[in-house]
Amino acid sequence: MSDNSLRLVWVYPDLLSTYGDQGNALVVERRANQRGVPVERHDVRSDQPVPTSGDIYLIGGGEDRPQRLAAERLRRDGNLSRAVANGAIVFSVCAGYQILGHEFINDLGQREPGLGLLDVTSTRGEGERCVGDVLADIDEPLGLPQLTGFENHQGVTHLGPTARPFARVRLGKGNGTGDGTEGAYNDTVFGTYMHGPVLARNPQIADMLLRLALDVNALPQVDDRWYEALRNERIAAATQPA
């Protein structure tokens, strides 16, 4: 990082920002500032080049046509892939998660190439949409508490051999494959189907992204009472009998 500032890039908010996903950028920025880390935030629209100098890139969910447009423009731009090659961290949600894979099914019913930053391939499920609260255990090596979020997708995402599942579901569908996996990650690239926004429900994930970007093993503690109240409320709501 230059000038001791964390460079945070929100990718294509005009195309990919459903279900409050832009709140993820607010959470990362807030939690960095609470530790005395200044943030240089860039909201990059789809008619602008993606900077290659970012430390953390965030991508949200979107409808089918905006997803296709976003994938086309990110492929043509190429800078997100260059940033990852330079060690940048990427955290993506739903449509953004699918775009980071090898391919997904677009709004025209065709296979749409992704960026290949995650070893995953997405298809469209034939059954009911995956909708509702999700509780899942995050992959143990990441050392994070239980994942809570909200899913709303028709996609089914299959993991290749170099992708690890981000979590394994206790409640909900996750990747929709029936194997209990939710999301995927590989090195510094992360994908999940969780909205919520997911980083407001799971601030420890935001802290993980900050640790990776700052290259530190731990961060100073901050007051998490508001976040914990939200987490507890959503977990309790999800586990109550119907």
C-alpha positions as CSV (number, residue, x, y, z in Angstrom):
1,M,0.0,0.0,0.0
2,S,1.1,3.6,-0.7
3,D,0.7,6.5,1.8
4,N,-0.5,3.9,4.4
5,S,-3.9,4.0,2.8
6,L,-5.9,0.9,2.1
7,R,-7.2,1.0,-1.5
8,L,-10.8,-0.4,-1.5
9,V,-12.5,-1.0,-4.9
10,W,-16.2,-1.5,-5.2
11,V,-16.6,-3.0,-8.7
12,Y,-19.6,-2.0,-10.9
13,P,-22.1,-0.7,-8.3
14,D,-24.3,0.3,-11.3
15,L,-24.7,-3.4,-12.4
16,L,-23.9,-5.5,-9.3
17,S,-25.4,-4.3,-6.1
18,T,-28.5,-6.2,-5.0
19,Y,-29.9,-6.9,-1.5
20,G,-27.7,-4.3,0.2
21,D,-24.4,-5.8,-1.1
22,Q,-22.8,-2.3,-1.2
23,G,-23.0,-2.4,2.5
24,N,-20.0,-4.7,2.3
25,A,-17.9,-1.8,1.2
26,L,-19.2,0.3,4.1
27,V,-18.3,-2.4,6.6
28,V,-14.7,-2.9,5.4
29,E,-14.2,0.9,5.3
30,R,-15.6,1.3,8.8
31,R,-13.6,-1.5,10.3
32,A,-10.4,-0.3,8.8
33,N,-11.0,3.3,10.1
34,Q,-11.7,1.9,13.6
35,R,-8.1,0.6,13.6
36,G,-6.7,3.9,12.4
37,V,-6.2,2.6,8.8
38,P,-7.2,5.3,6.3
39,V,-9.2,4.0,3.3
40,E,-9.0,5.3,-0.3
41,R,-12.3,4.0,-1.7
42,H,-13.0,3.8,-5.4
43,D,-16.5,3.0,-6.7
44,V,-15.9,1.9,-10.3
45,R,-18.8,2.1,-12.7
46,S,-19.1,-0.3,-15.6
47,D,-18.0,2.4,-18.1
48,Q,-14.7,3.0,-16.2
49,P,-11.5,1.0,-16.2
50,V,-11.0,-1.1,-13.0
51,P,-7.8,0.1,-11.3
52,T,-5.0,-2.5,-10.9
53,S,-3.6,-0.8,-7.7
54,G,-6.4,-1.9,-5.3
55,D,-5.8,-3.9,-2.2
56,I,-9.4,-5.3,-1.7
57,Y,-12.0,-5.6,-4.5
58,L,-15.6,-6.2,-3.6
59,I,-18.3,-7.4,-6.1
60,G,-22.0,-7.8,-5.4
61,G,-24.9,-9.7,-6.9
62,G,-27.1,-8.6,-9.8
63,E,-29.9,-9.6,-12.2
64,D,-29.1,-11.9,-15.1
65,R,-28.6,-9.3,-17.8
66,P,-26.5,-6.9,-15.7
67,Q,-24.4,-10.0,-14.8
68,R,-23.8,-10.8,-18.4
69,L,-22.8,-7.1,-19.1
70,A,-20.5,-7.1,-16.1
71,A,-18.8,-10.3,-17.2
72,E,-18.3,-8.9,-20.7
73,R,-16.8,-5.7,-19.5
74,L,-14.6,-7.3,-16.9
75,R,-13.2,-9.7,-19.5
76,R,-12.6,-6.9,-22.0
77,D,-11.0,-4.7,-19.3
78,G,-8.8,-7.4,-17.9
79,N,-7.6,-5.3,-14.9
80,L,-9.3,-7.3,-12.2
81,S,-7.3,-10.4,-13.3
82,R,-4.1,-8.4,-13.4
83,A,-4.8,-7.1,-9.9
84,V,-5.3,-10.6,-8.6
85,A,-2.0,-11.7,-10.3
86,N,-0.4,-8.8,-8.3
87,G,-1.8,-10.2,-5.0
88,A,-5.0,-8.3,-4.6
89,I,-7.9,-9.7,-2.5
90,V,-11.3,-10.2,-4.0
91,F,-14.5,-10.9,-2.2
92,S,-17.6,-11.6,-4.4
93,V,-21.3,-12.3,-3.8
94,C,-23.8,-14.3,-5.9
95,A,-23.6,-13.0,-9.5
96,G,-20.2,-11.7,-8.8
97,Y,-19.1,-15.1,-7.4
98,Q,-20.3,-16.8,-10.6
99,I,-18.4,-14.2,-12.8
100,L,-15.2,-15.1,-11.0
101,G,-15.5,-18.8,-12.1
102,H,-14.9,-20.4,-15.5
103,E,-18.5,-20.0,-16.8
104,F,-22.1,-19.4,-15.9
105,I,-25.5,-19.4,-17.7
106,N,-26.5,-16.0,-18.9
107,D,-29.9,-14.3,-19.4
108,L,-29.9,-15.7,-23.0
109,G,-29.6,-19.3,-21.7
110,Q,-26.1,-19.5,-23.1
111,R,-22.8,-20.4,-21.5
112,E,-21.0,-17.1,-20.6
113,P,-17.3,-17.2,-19.9
114,G,-16.2,-15.9,-16.5
115,L,-12.8,-14.7,-15.4
116,G,-11.4,-18.0,-14.3
117,L,-10.2,-16.6,-11.0
118,L,-11.9,-19.3,-9.1
119,D,-12.0,-23.0,-10.1
120,V,-15.8,-23.2,-10.2
121,T,-18.5,-23.6,-12.9
122,S,-22.1,-22.4,-12.5
123,T,-25.2,-23.7,-14.2
124,R,-28.9,-23.0,-13.6
125,G,-30.9,-25.2,-11.3
126,E,-34.0,-26.9,-12.6
127,G,-35.9,-26.9,-9.3
128,E,-37.1,-24.2,-6.9
129,R,-34.9,-21.1,-6.3
130,C,-32.6,-21.2,-3.3
131,V,-34.2,-18.6,-1.0
132,G,-33.9,-18.0,2.7
133,D,-31.6,-17.7,5.6
134,V,-28.4,-19.8,5.7
135,L,-26.2,-21.0,8.5
136,A,-22.9,-22.6,7.7
137,D,-19.6,-23.6,9.1
138,I,-16.8,-21.7,7.4
139,D,-13.8,-23.8,6.3
140,E,-11.8,-24.5,9.4
141,P,-8.4,-23.2,8.1
142,L,-9.9,-19.7,7.9
143,G,-10.5,-19.7,11.6
144,L,-13.8,-17.8,11.4
145,P,-17.1,-18.2,13.4
146,Q,-20.4,-19.5,11.9
147,L,-21.5,-17.9,8.7
148,T,-25.0,-16.3,8.6
149,G,-26.5,-14.8,5.5
150,F,-29.4,-14.7,3.1
151,E,-29.5,-16.5,-0.3
152,N,-31.7,-15.9,-3.3
153,H,-30.4,-17.6,-6.5
154,Q,-31.2,-20.2,-9.1
155,G,-27.6,-20.9,-9.7
156,V,-25.8,-24.2,-9.0
157,T,-22.1,-23.9,-8.6
158,H,-19.7,-26.8,-8.9
159,L,-16.2,-26.6,-7.4
160,G,-13.1,-27.8,-9.3
161,P,-10.1,-29.4,-7.7
162,T,-8.3,-26.2,-6.8
163,A,-11.2,-24.5,-5.1
164,R,-12.0,-25.0,-1.5
165,P,-15.6,-24.6,-0.2
166,F,-15.9,-21.4,1.7
167,A,-18.3,-23.0,4.1
168,R,-20.5,-26.1,4.7
169,V,-24.2,-25.4,5.3
170,R,-26.2,-26.5,8.3
171,L,-29.3,-24.6,7.0
172,G,-30.0,-23.6,3.4
173,K,-28.7,-24.6,0.0
174,G,-25.4,-22.8,-0.5
175,N,-23.9,-23.8,-3.8
176,G,-27.1,-25.8,-4.7
177,T,-25.2,-29.0,-5.6
178,G,-26.6,-31.0,-2.7
179,D,-23.1,-31.7,-1.3
180,G,-23.5,-29.1,1.5
181,T,-20.9,-26.7,0.2
182,E,-21.3,-22.9,0.2
183,G,-19.1,-20.6,-1.8
184,A,-15.5,-21.2,-2.7
185,Y,-12.1,-19.7,-2.3
186,N,-8.5,-20.0,-3.5
187,D,-5.6,-18.0,-2.0
188,T,-6.9,-14.4,-2.0
189,V,-10.1,-14.8,-4.1
190,F,-13.4,-15.5,-2.2
191,G,-16.9,-16.2,-3.4
192,T,-20.2,-16.7,-1.6
193,Y,-23.9,-16.7,-2.4
194,M,-24.6,-14.8,0.9
195,H,-26.3,-11.5,0.9
196,G,-27.3,-9.7,4.1
197,P,-25.1,-7.7,3.5
198,V,-22.8,-10.6,4.5
199,L,-20.0,-8.6,6.0
200,A,-22.5,-6.8,8.3
201,R,-23.7,-10.1,9.6
202,N,-20.1,-11.5,9.6
203,P,-17.6,-8.8,10.5
204,Q,-14.9,-11.3,11.1
205,I,-14.8,-12.0,7.4
206,A,-14.2,-8.3,6.8
207,D,-11.4,-8.4,9.3
208,M,-9.9,-11.4,7.5
209,L,-9.8,-9.4,4.3
210,L,-8.1,-6.6,6.1
211,R,-5.5,-8.9,7.7
212,L,-4.7,-10.3,4.2
213,A,-4.5,-6.8,2.7
214,L,-2.4,-5.4,5.6
215,D,-0.3,-8.6,5.8
216,V,-0.8,-8.9,9.6
217,N,-1.7,-11.9,11.8
218,A,-4.1,-9.9,14.0
219,L,-5.9,-6.6,14.3
220,P,-6.7,-4.4,17.3
221,Q,-10.0,-5.3,18.9
222,V,-13.0,-3.0,18.3
223,D,-16.5,-2.7,19.8
224,D,-18.6,-5.4,18.1
225,R,-21.7,-5.2,20.2
226,W,-23.9,-3.9,17.3
227,Y,-22.6,-6.6,14.9
228,E,-23.0,-9.4,17.5
229,A,-26.6,-8.2,18.2
230,L,-27.4,-8.5,14.5
231,R,-25.7,-11.9,14.2
232,N,-27.5,-13.3,17.2
233,E,-30.9,-11.9,16.0
234,R,-30.5,-13.5,12.5
235,I,-29.2,-16.8,13.8
236,A,-32.0,-17.0,16.3
237,A,-34.6,-16.2,13.6
238,A,-33.2,-18.8,11.2
239,T,-33.2,-21.5,13.8
240,Q,-36.7,-20.9,15.2
241,P,-39.3,-23.7,14.2
242,A,-41.5,-22.7,11.4
